[in-house]
């Protein structure tokens, strides 16, 4: 028995879940959709669980980490527990930058510390929690507004991260590259575009978890593919072991694309942007589970 794991609050919101469940079932896999925050579930009855839309983990991070620690002793977690623990906190961007990856310039501001002096020549910044999903807690700020929003995040117990707003995203959008793994190296599968969200301080929400996004099919540029490949081949990611999936989010700059996020926990993969991708994922993950026992 295999579980695709979501959250009670995400019921009906994950467009990837049913195509994936159907693809697995059509291949003869005994599969069930389960909520990570359902206390009645006996996780030991599953041979493995694949994290898919545990989208409220950032707001319940202590509870989620306790759940991970309990469940890892009962069944296999995919992606692997080490990758999940590393990826839920965006301090991983510092690891990738040390590996030589072109990462969006990022300043982390820990709870109890002040925002360092910012470049006043930069007109707009983005401040957001270091543990976050779906742009929750993210805010577009001028250099003089950053400290106030960081203080608000600190007041909620969140370490903060501050990045210059990379305004080429307004015209060219963000590119999300999806890779699938069958127990060996991750293989590029498809990509999609994500329209800019923080074009103003007012962010339109789509349900309780995510800002409303405009999604479209996209063929990544050679530079975007090269960057994504480099991210997944760097020492910090290699050290995590075989992965079943990764989503590499890159944004354009005048000097070429840079990494915004590496999603290894619960990324939307937007199967509907690439015909056949749900079937490809289902089959890759069956091979992954067999190869990584």
PLY file of the C-alpha trace (Angstrom):
ply
format ascii 1.0
element vertex 293
property float x
property float y
property float z
element edge 292
property int vertex1
property int vertex2
end_header
0.00 0.00 0.00
1.27 3.44 -1.01
0.03 6.76 0.42
-0.05 10.12 -1.31
0.10 12.56 1.57
-1.79 15.84 1.69
-3.38 17.85 4.53
-6.91 18.14 5.85
-6.93 21.84 4.99
-5.78 21.13 1.43
-8.69 18.84 0.59
-9.75 19.43 -3.00
-7.03 22.01 -3.67
-4.26 19.87 -5.20
-4.81 19.47 -8.96
-1.94 16.96 -9.19
-3.33 14.49 -6.69
-6.11 12.78 -8.64
-4.14 12.40 -11.92
-1.30 10.83 -9.94
-3.59 8.55 -7.95
-5.29 7.45 -11.16
-1.99 6.80 -12.93
-0.74 4.66 -10.06
-4.02 2.77 -9.80
-4.04 2.11 -13.54
-0.62 0.49 -13.11
-2.02 -1.81 -10.44
-0.62 0.04 -7.43
-2.69 -0.08 -4.24
-2.72 3.63 -3.41
-4.56 5.82 -0.93
-4.72 9.57 -0.33
-4.00 10.38 3.34
-3.73 13.53 5.44
-0.57 14.03 7.45
-2.57 15.69 10.23
-5.14 12.90 10.59
-4.34 11.40 13.99
-6.38 8.26 13.27
-4.05 6.98 10.54
-1.77 4.03 11.22
1.19 4.94 9.01
2.84 1.58 9.52
0.33 -0.05 7.16
1.90 1.78 4.23
5.00 0.47 2.52
5.88 4.07 1.66
4.35 7.53 1.71
4.97 10.23 -0.90
4.65 13.80 0.36
2.55 15.73 -2.13
0.55 18.62 -0.68
1.33 19.02 3.02
0.91 22.71 2.37
0.25 23.90 5.92
3.53 22.58 7.33
5.13 26.03 7.45
2.48 27.36 9.83
2.65 24.17 11.91
6.36 23.50 11.65
6.89 22.16 15.18
3.95 19.76 14.77
5.10 18.76 11.28
8.64 17.99 12.44
7.28 15.86 15.28
5.09 14.01 12.78
8.07 13.37 10.51
10.13 12.05 13.42
7.34 9.66 14.43
6.41 8.45 10.95
9.95 7.79 9.74
10.09 4.91 12.23
6.90 3.42 10.79
7.33 3.66 7.02
9.45 5.11 4.20
9.05 8.82 3.50
9.56 10.13 -0.05
11.42 12.34 -0.65
13.80 10.91 1.99
13.61 12.37 5.48
17.05 14.01 5.22
16.04 15.86 2.07
12.76 16.94 3.62
14.36 18.29 6.79
16.97 20.18 4.75
14.50 21.59 2.23
11.80 22.92 4.55
14.11 25.68 5.78
15.38 28.04 3.08
18.69 28.47 4.86
19.63 25.73 2.37
20.17 28.57 -0.11
23.35 29.41 1.82
24.58 25.84 1.30
23.90 26.07 -2.43
25.60 29.44 -2.70
28.70 27.98 -1.01
28.58 25.21 -3.62
28.87 27.87 -6.32
25.24 27.90 -7.46
23.92 31.20 -8.82
21.40 31.97 -6.08
19.18 35.04 -5.79
20.98 37.40 -3.36
19.64 36.54 0.09
20.19 37.94 3.57
18.93 35.86 6.49
17.87 37.72 9.62
17.60 35.46 12.64
15.10 36.04 15.42
16.51 38.56 17.87
18.88 40.19 15.38
18.45 43.43 13.48
18.21 43.83 9.72
21.68 44.76 8.44
22.15 47.86 6.34
20.54 47.37 2.95
21.53 48.82 -0.38
19.34 51.91 -0.65
19.96 51.93 -4.40
17.68 48.89 -4.58
14.14 50.19 -4.90
12.21 47.10 -3.82
12.91 44.12 -1.58
11.01 40.98 -0.66
10.96 39.91 2.99
9.54 36.52 3.93
9.88 33.73 6.49
12.75 31.28 6.07
10.27 28.46 6.62
7.33 29.19 4.39
5.23 27.93 1.50
3.01 29.49 -1.11
4.26 33.06 -0.52
2.56 33.10 2.89
4.20 35.83 4.94
6.03 37.26 1.92
5.81 41.00 1.43
7.07 43.48 -1.12
8.87 46.29 0.74
10.90 49.40 0.16
14.26 49.46 1.91
12.71 51.51 4.74
9.83 49.05 5.19
11.89 45.88 5.45
12.71 46.19 9.15
9.05 46.54 10.11
8.02 43.39 8.26
11.02 41.43 9.54
10.05 42.47 13.08
6.54 41.16 12.44
7.93 37.84 11.24
10.22 37.64 14.25
7.22 38.31 16.48
5.61 35.19 15.03
8.77 33.20 15.75
10.06 33.12 12.16
13.61 33.72 11.01
13.39 36.04 8.02
15.03 36.28 4.64
15.41 39.44 2.56
16.02 39.49 -1.18
16.10 42.27 -3.78
12.97 42.14 -5.93
14.15 40.83 -9.29
11.85 42.84 -11.53
12.53 40.99 -14.78
10.07 38.44 -13.42
7.27 40.95 -14.08
7.72 40.56 -17.83
9.30 37.13 -18.21
7.78 35.25 -15.24
9.44 32.56 -13.15
10.38 29.19 -14.64
9.79 26.03 -12.62
11.66 22.97 -13.91
10.38 19.57 -12.78
12.73 16.59 -12.43
11.73 13.00 -11.68
13.86 10.26 -10.17
13.69 6.47 -10.51
16.46 5.70 -8.02
19.32 7.06 -10.11
19.95 10.64 -11.17
17.02 13.00 -11.47
15.84 13.46 -15.06
14.25 16.61 -16.46
10.58 16.05 -17.27
8.80 19.35 -17.93
8.62 23.01 -17.02
5.98 25.66 -16.51
5.87 29.40 -16.04
4.69 31.13 -12.88
3.54 34.73 -13.20
4.87 37.33 -10.78
2.97 37.41 -7.48
4.49 40.34 -5.60
3.84 43.03 -8.18
2.27 45.06 -5.36
1.91 44.80 -1.59
-1.58 43.35 -2.04
-1.29 39.64 -2.82
-4.39 37.84 -4.06
-4.84 34.52 -2.28
-6.04 31.25 -3.77
-7.45 29.41 -0.76
-5.72 29.41 2.62
-2.25 28.37 1.53
-1.14 30.02 -1.70
-1.07 33.29 -3.52
-3.02 33.17 -6.77
-0.66 32.24 -9.61
-0.84 32.33 -13.37
0.57 29.03 -14.67
1.48 28.24 -18.25
3.48 25.71 -20.23
7.09 26.70 -20.86
10.16 25.44 -22.64
13.13 26.47 -20.48
16.10 28.21 -22.05
19.47 26.49 -22.30
20.72 28.72 -19.47
17.80 27.76 -17.23
18.32 24.07 -17.91
22.04 24.41 -17.22
21.38 26.19 -13.93
18.81 23.61 -12.80
21.14 20.75 -13.71
23.95 22.44 -11.77
21.73 22.84 -8.71
20.85 19.15 -8.65
24.47 18.10 -9.26
26.01 20.23 -6.50
27.53 18.58 -3.39
24.78 19.66 -0.97
22.06 18.03 -3.07
24.13 14.96 -3.97
24.63 14.36 -0.24
20.87 13.90 0.20
20.92 10.64 -1.73
18.54 9.56 -4.49
15.51 11.83 -4.84
12.13 11.02 -6.35
11.33 14.55 -7.42
12.61 18.09 -7.42
11.28 21.39 -8.65
13.87 24.02 -9.45
12.45 27.56 -9.51
14.58 30.08 -11.40
14.10 33.75 -12.22
15.68 35.95 -14.90
18.21 38.70 -14.23
20.29 40.83 -16.61
23.24 38.52 -15.87
21.34 35.30 -16.48
18.96 33.13 -14.44
19.37 32.63 -10.70
17.88 30.09 -8.33
14.95 31.28 -6.25
13.97 28.01 -4.57
14.67 24.28 -4.71
11.47 22.43 -3.81
11.97 18.91 -2.42
9.01 18.58 -0.04
5.57 19.25 -1.50
5.86 21.20 -4.75
2.98 21.52 -7.16
4.17 19.81 -10.34
1.29 21.00 -12.53
0.88 17.79 -14.47
-1.77 19.46 -16.62
0.92 21.70 -18.13
2.62 18.65 -19.68
0.48 15.85 -21.13
1.49 12.44 -19.82
3.58 13.80 -16.94
1.40 12.22 -14.23
1.92 8.81 -15.83
5.65 9.44 -16.17
5.83 10.42 -12.49
3.86 7.38 -11.37
6.12 5.01 -13.27
9.34 6.75 -12.23
8.30 6.59 -8.58
7.42 2.91 -8.78
10.94 2.29 -10.08
12.32 4.59 -7.37
10.61 2.63 -4.60
11.94 -0.66 -5.99
15.47 0.64 -6.48
15.88 2.37 -3.10
14.62 -0.32 -0.70
0 1
1 2
2 3
3 4
4 5
5 6
6 7
7 8
8 9
9 10
10 11
11 12
12 13
13 14
14 15
15 16
16 17
17 18
18 19
19 20
20 21
21 22
22 23
23 24
24 25
25 26
26 27
27 28
28 29
29 30
30 31
31 32
32 33
33 34
34 35
35 36
36 37
37 38
38 39
39 40
40 41
41 42
42 43
43 44
44 45
45 46
46 47
47 48
48 49
49 50
50 51
51 52
52 53
53 54
54 55
55 56
56 57
57 58
58 59
59 60
60 61
61 62
62 63
63 64
64 65
65 66
66 67
67 68
68 69
69 70
70 71
71 72
72 73
73 74
74 75
75 76
76 77
77 78
78 79
79 80
80 81
81 82
82 83
83 84
84 85
85 86
86 87
87 88
88 89
89 90
90 91
91 92
92 93
93 94
94 95
95 96
96 97
97 98
98 99
99 100
100 101
101 102
102 103
103 104
104 105
105 106
106 107
107 108
108 109
109 110
110 111
111 112
112 113
113 114
114 115
115 116
116 117
117 118
118 119
119 120
120 121
121 122
122 123
123 124
124 125
125 126
126 127
127 128
128 129
129 130
130 131
131 132
132 133
133 134
134 135
135 136
136 137
137 138
138 139
139 140
140 141
141 142
142 143
143 144
144 145
145 146
146 147
147 148
148 149
149 150
150 151
151 152
152 153
153 154
154 155
155 156
156 157
157 158
158 159
159 160
160 161
161 162
162 163
163 164
164 165
165 166
166 167
167 168
168 169
169 170
170 171
171 172
172 173
173 174
174 175
175 176
176 177
177 178
178 179
179 180
180 181
181 182
182 183
183 184
184 185
185 186
186 187
187 188
188 189
189 190
190 191
191 192
192 193
193 194
194 195
195 196
196 197
197 198
198 199
199 200
200 201
201 202
202 203
203 204
204 205
205 206
206 207
207 208
208 209
209 210
210 211
211 212
212 213
213 214
214 215
215 216
216 217
217 218
218 219
219 220
220 221
221 222
222 223
223 224
224 225
225 226
226 227
227 228
228 229
229 230
230 231
231 232
232 233
233 234
234 235
235 236
236 237
237 238
238 239
239 240
240 241
241 242
242 243
243 244
244 245
245 246
246 247
247 248
248 249
249 250
250 251
251 252
252 253
253 254
254 255
255 256
256 257
257 258
258 259
259 260
260 261
261 262
262 263
263 264
264 265
265 266
266 267
267 268
268 269
269 270
270 271
271 272
272 273
273 274
274 275
275 276
276 277
277 278
278 279
279 280
280 281
281 282
282 283
283 284
284 285
285 286
286 287
287 288
288 289
289 290
290 291
291 292
